[in-house]
Amino acid sequence: MNPRVSEVIPRDNYKLMLIFTNGETGIYDCSDLLKFGVFQELQEKNYFNKVEILDGTIVWPNEQDICPDTLYLDSIKQST
């Protein structure tokens, strides 16, 4: 099982800085999701910035979420 998200910080250009339970840090780019279905609502920056952690993944108030494995595998890892 891949690590889960323990902290999320919204950044510019629809990117999220993620800290995982194994201590790794990664940047996940959400911009490709913005044109699809329920994720279109994330185009509103104030709404995008309402991202929170729930059960090891990220969620928004209207129940959008992203698989924690996707977040880990597709994020660009940052060196510490």
Residue, then its C-alpha position, 0 to 999 in steps of 0.5 A: m500500500n502506498p503512503r497516504v496524505s497527511e498534509v495538503i497545501p494549495r499552491d498557484n496554478y492548481k497545484l497541491m503540495l502534499i506531505f505523505t505519511n512516510g515523510e515524502t513531499g510531492i507536488y500534484d498538478c490538478s490542472d488536467l482534471l479541471k475540464f472533467g465532470v465534477f472537477q470543473e468546480l475546482q476552476e474557482k480558486n476560492y473553492f480549490n483552496k478549500v481542499e482538506i484531508l479525509d482518511g488519507t486523501i484529499v477532498w473538497p466540500n462538494e465531495q470531489d476527491i482523488c485516489p490517494d494512490t494516484l496522488y502518491l504515484d503521480s506527484i512530483k516528489q520534492s527533495t528535502 
